[in-house]
Amino acid sequence: MVVDNAARMKRTSDAPSTGELVGLGVFLAGAFVAPLIAGLLLDLLLHTTPIFLVLGLLAGIIAAGAGVYTRFKRYL
């Protein structure tokens, strides 16, 4: 059986692989959870209103958006 390498390369460059998508899911989970936990802990230690929790959420959203863009801009 002959495999057409040109067709295989074209097919893999059109869409992200399964490994890239799984990696994206792990990255997104970490990008949201880590800043939220850090903000929650800071709020508990400093006895503040949930300002650091909100700041952690915003940091997670920015980090996730930047990460998705940098990882997948070649597919756009």
C-alpha positions in Angstrom: 0.0 0.0 0.0 1.5 3.3 -1.1 0.9 6.3 1.2 0.7 9.7 -0.4 2.8 12.0 1.9 1.7 15.2 0.2 -2.0 14.3 0.9 -1.1 13.3 4.5 0.7 16.6 5.1 -2.1 18.7 3.7 -4.7 16.9 5.8 -2.7 17.4 9.0 -2.1 21.0 8.4 -5.8 21.8 7.8 -6.9 21.1 11.4 -5.3 20.7 14.8 -4.4 17.2 15.9 -6.1 15.3 18.8 -3.0 15.8 20.9 -3.1 19.6 20.3 -6.8 19.7 21.3 -6.2 17.7 24.5 -3.3 20.0 25.3 -5.5 23.0 24.8 -8.1 21.6 27.2 -5.5 21.0 29.9 -4.1 24.5 29.3 -7.5 26.1 29.5 -8.4 24.3 32.7 -5.1 25.4 34.3 -5.4 28.9 33.0 -8.8 29.3 34.7 -8.3 27.3 37.9 -4.9 28.4 39.0 -5.6 32.2 39.1 -9.0 31.6 40.7 -7.4 29.5 43.5 -4.7 32.1 44.0 -7.2 34.9 44.2 -9.4 33.0 46.6 -6.4 32.3 48.9 -5.3 35.9 48.7 -8.8 37.0 49.7 -8.8 34.6 52.6 -5.4 35.6 53.9 -6.0 39.4 53.5 -9.7 39.3 54.6 -10.7 41.3 51.6 -13.8 41.3 49.5 -13.6 38.9 46.5 -11.5 41.5 44.6 -8.6 39.1 44.1 -10.9 36.3 43.0 -12.3 38.6 40.3 -8.8 39.7 39.3 -7.8 36.0 39.1 -10.8 35.4 36.9 -9.8 38.2 34.6 -6.2 37.0 34.5 -7.4 33.5 33.6 -9.6 34.8 30.8 -6.7 36.9 29.4 -4.2 34.0 29.7 -6.6 31.6 28.1 -7.4 33.9 25.2 -3.7 34.6 24.6 -2.9 30.9 24.8 -5.6 29.9 22.3 -4.6 32.6 19.9 -0.9 31.8 20.0 -1.3 28.0 19.7 -3.9 28.1 16.9 -3.3 31.2 14.9 -1.8 29.1 12.1 -5.2 27.5 11.6 -7.1 30.8 11.3 
